[in-house]
């Protein structure tokens, strides 16, 4: 259970997305996605780093059995290194 000082939040699904660089010094083109239900990974997917790619993946996530956005926590990670000129 995730706790903050004056708020208690119980999550069922954890959604993670990571920007993946196909080539150094270029804009990330791929998003790697994973959805964890507290016991196992229930979805692993890749999408284009675009509005259409993200919307398509969100539709897949919303279709998971028992999924509700209210009981979900999301994390996005940027894997760029400053010395690669991406930041």
C-alpha positions in Angstrom: 0.0 0.0 0.0 1.3 3.4 -1.0 1.0 6.0 1.8 1.5 9.8 1.9 1.3 11.8 5.1 -2.5 12.6 5.0 -3.6 10.2 2.2 -3.9 6.5 1.9 -3.9 4.8 -1.5 -4.3 1.1 -2.2 -3.4 0.2 -5.8 -4.3 -2.9 -7.8 -2.4 -2.2 -11.0 1.1 -0.6 -11.5 1.7 0.7 -15.0 5.3 1.4 -16.1 6.5 2.9 -19.4 10.1 3.4 -20.4 11.4 5.5 -23.3 13.8 3.4 -25.4 16.4 4.9 -27.7 17.0 3.0 -30.9 20.0 5.1 -31.8 22.2 7.4 -29.7 21.5 11.2 -30.0 18.0 10.6 -31.6 14.6 11.1 -30.3 13.2 8.0 -28.5 11.0 6.1 -30.9 9.7 3.3 -28.8 7.8 3.0 -25.4 8.2 -0.2 -23.5 5.1 -0.9 -21.4 4.4 -3.3 -18.5 1.4 -3.7 -16.2 1.7 -5.5 -12.9 -1.3 -6.6 -10.9 0.4 -7.1 -7.6 1.2 -10.7 -8.3 2.5 -11.0 -11.9 3.0 -9.0 -15.1 -0.3 -9.1 -16.9 0.7 -7.1 -20.0 4.0 -6.4 -21.7 3.9 -4.3 -24.9 5.7 -1.8 -27.1 4.3 1.2 -28.9 5.4 4.1 -31.0 6.4 7.2 -29.0 3.4 9.1 -30.4 0.0 10.1 -29.4 -1.6 7.3 -31.5 0.8 4.7 -30.1 0.1 5.7 -26.5 -3.7 5.8 -27.1 -3.6 2.3 -28.5 -1.7 1.0 -25.6 -4.0 2.7 -23.1 -6.9 0.9 -24.8 -5.2 -2.4 -24.2 -4.6 -1.6 -20.6 -8.2 -0.5 -20.0 -9.4 -3.8 -21.5 -7.6 -5.9 -18.8 -9.9 -7.8 -16.6 -10.7 -5.9 -13.4 -8.7 -2.8 -14.5 -9.8 0.6 -13.1 -7.7 3.7 -13.4 -8.8 4.7 -9.9 -6.8 1.8 -8.4 -3.7 2.2 -10.5 -0.4 3.9 -10.1 1.7 5.0 -13.2 5.4 5.5 -13.6 7.2 6.8 -16.7 11.0 6.5 -17.0 13.3 8.4 -19.3 16.5 6.4 -19.9 18.5 9.1 -21.7 22.0 9.9 -20.4 22.9 13.6 -20.3 26.3 12.9 -22.1 24.4 11.4 -25.0 22.9 14.8 -25.8 19.3 13.8 -25.1 18.7 16.1 -22.1 
